[in-house]
Amino acid sequence: MSSKTPTCWALIPARAGSKRIPNKNVKLLGGHPLLAYTIRAAIDSGIFARIIVSTDSRKIADIAKKYGVEVPFLRPVKFAGDHSPDMEWVKHLLGKLFKEGDTVDCFSILRPTSPFRQPETIRRAWRQFLSDNRTDSLRAVEKCKQHPAKMWRVDFAANRMKPVLVNPAKHKVPWHSMQYQSLPEIYVQNASLEMTWCKTIFEKSTIAGDAIMPFFTKGHEGFDINTPEDWVVAEHMIKENPNILAKINV
């Protein structure tokens, strides 16, 4: 890698059509649309050459622009379904912008559902991402609260179940019967952020690649709002500590 600092774009996915929380990305939280906190954190981090919201909604696009970021075009409907993988919309967005003559070295996906991610969270991840040029991508993770060794796949037709994880033969006691402190540490990804070199997605046709660096979030940085219950918890957290949100002056 050259001594020149690589360029990075923030990509904020904010499609319409949320099922569990209607209009989730623009629902008001702490006085502003949920989307606004991710936008503010991205701006205040100071590391992005461009901050782009990817949405299929003109309403969401207008709100994103109001809060100071760009929506160069609407996401095609075929890339905005409930089951559309990130790979589709990211590759489409980057490919279209590259054809227009703009280029960038890497990108970071910042999801609006993580409003407690701070500018310093992003800066910390950026420093870590740049520290190892053999990395394909970086992904935010946190320690599992519920260990997968205690999880089961259920066959309802047969009224039976089997453990999700089968422990190595060297262990005489099944993992599901062991104490938590005896189990290997397991981390789960959260929605706070991920960073990837553009060459990873275009050369390997994957967002993650093979060499994935863990970024360990702290405290509530990785809190993800996906259900009405999550929303209630988030409101309570803000009531207890208003400083948990990025400051917005719009």
N, C-alpha and C positions, 0 to 999 in steps of 0.2 A: 504494500500500500504506500502511496506517495505521502509526503509530509503535509500536503494540502488536506484540510479538513473536508471530509466527504459532505455532499449536500443531501438533505433529507426532507421529504414532504410528509406532512401529517395527513392521513386519510381517515375521515370520520364517517362511518357508515350510519345513516339515519333514514332507513326506509320507512314508509308508511305501512299501516296494516298490522300493528301489534295486536295480538289476540288477547293475551292475559291482562294487559293494562292498555286499554284503548288510547291511541294517540300518545303513547308513552314518551316518545322522544321530545315532544313539545308540551307535555303536561307540566304545569307549574310546580316547582319545588323550591321552597325558600324564596319565592318571589320572581323566579325566572324559569324559562323552559329548561327541562332537564338537559337538553342539548347544549345550552349556554355554558355550563360549567366545564365541559370538556373543551369547548372552543376557547374559553378564557385561559384554562390551564395550558393549552397548546400555544396560545399567543404569548403568555407570560414566561413560558419556558425559554423562549429566545433561540431555539435551535432549528426551527423549520424555515426553509426557503419559501414554501407555500403551505397553506392550510386549506384543505379541500374537503367539503362535505359531499358525500355521495348519497343522493336520495332520488326516489322516484316521484316525490311530491313537490309541487310548486309552492305550497304553503310552507313546508319545511325549508325549502330553498330560500324563500323570502326571509324567514326567521334567521336562518344561518347568516345571510348577508347583513341583516340588521345588526348582528353581533360581531361583524367584522371579518368574516371569512368568505371564500369564494365557492361558488357552485358553477363550474364551467359549462355543465350540461346535466340534464336529468338522466338518472340511471335507467336503462331500458327495462321494461316490465319483466322480460324473460330472466333478468338477473336480480329480481327483487322479490322473489317468492319466499315462503316460509322455510323452504329447504334449499335455497340457493347458497352454495358454498362461497366463502370469501374469495377463493381462487378466481371465480368467474368475474365478479364485478371489479376486483383489483386489476386483473389482467386487461379487462376491457378499458378501464379508466386510464391506466398507464399507457396502454397501446395507442389509444386515441390522442393523448397529450403528446406522446413521443412523435407521432405522425405530424403533429402541428409544429414540431421543431423544438419542443422543450425536452430537457433531459434531467435526470436526477440519479444519484448513486443508490439511494436506499429510501425506504418509506417506513412509517410507523402507523399501525392501526390503533386508533384511540376510540373506544366505544362509549357512546353517551351514557350507557347504563352504569358507568363507574364515576359518579360525580365527585367522589372524595379523593380522587387522584389529584395531587398537587403539581404545580410547575416543577418543584424540586424532585418529585417522583420521576418525571420525564427526564430531567437533566441527569439524575443519577443513573437511569437506565442507559442514556446516551453515552455517558462516560464509560460505562461498563461494556457496552456494545462495541465501542471503538478500541477497547483495550486488547482485543484478540482478533486479528484479521483472518483467522482460520474459521471463524464462525459464519454459518449460513444465516442464522437468525437468532433472535433473543425473544423469550416469552416469559411473561409474568406468572409466577407460581406462588403458592402458599402451602404450608403444611396441612395435610388432610386432617380434618376434625373427626371424620368417620373413616376408619381404615378399611380399604377394600378387602382385606383379609377376613373381615367380619361381614362381608356382603354375599348375597346368594342369588342365583338364577332360579326362578320358580317355574316348574312345569305344571300349570294349573290343571291340564287334562289328566295328568297322572297323579296329581296331588303330592308331588315330590319336589325337592330342591337340591341343588348342588352348589358348592362354593364357587365364587367368581375366580378366586385365585387358588391354585393347588400348590402347596408348599413343596420345596425340594425334598428329595428322598432322604437327605441327611437328617431332617427333622422328624423325630419319631412322633411328636405331638402335632396334630393338624394346626395350622395357623389360626383357624377359627376358634380353637380351644385354648390358645395361648393368651397370656396377659399382654396388654397393649405395649408395655415397655419392652417386651421381648420381640416385638415385630420390627421389621426394617422400616426406616422412615420413608414415608411416601408423600409426594407433593402433588397438588392438583393445580391445573392452570386456572387463572381467573381472567376477567375481561379487562383488566386495567390497561394493558398495552402489550404490543409486540412490535419488533423491529426486524426488517428483512432487507438484504441487499437485492436490488432489482435483478441482478444476474441470476439470483436463486430462482426467482419465479419464471424467468424467461428461458433459462438453460436447463432447469430441473423440473419445470412444470409443477412446482409445489411452493407454498408460502413458507413452510418451515425449513425445508432442506434436510440435510443429514446431521450437520453439526449445530445443535440447538443449545444455546446458552441459557441457563436459568437466571431469572431476575426475581429476587425474593422481595415481595412487597411487605411493607410494614403496617401494623395497625389496621386502619380502615381503608388503606389505599386500594385494596382489591375488592372492596365491597361492591356487589353487583346487584342491581335492581331488575328483577325479572318477574316478580309476582306482586299482587296487591299487598301481601304480607311484608315483602321486602320494602315496599313503598312506605308502609306505616313505620317500620323500623327506621328507615332513613329519616323520616320526619321527626321521629323521637330523638335521633342522634343529633340532628340540626338544632332542635330545641335545647338540648343539653349543652351543645358546643357549636355555636354559629360559625366559629372560625374553621370548622372542618371543611367548609366549602371555599372554593376559589372566589376571590373578590371580584364583583362585576359592577361596573359603573354606568352601564347603558341605561 
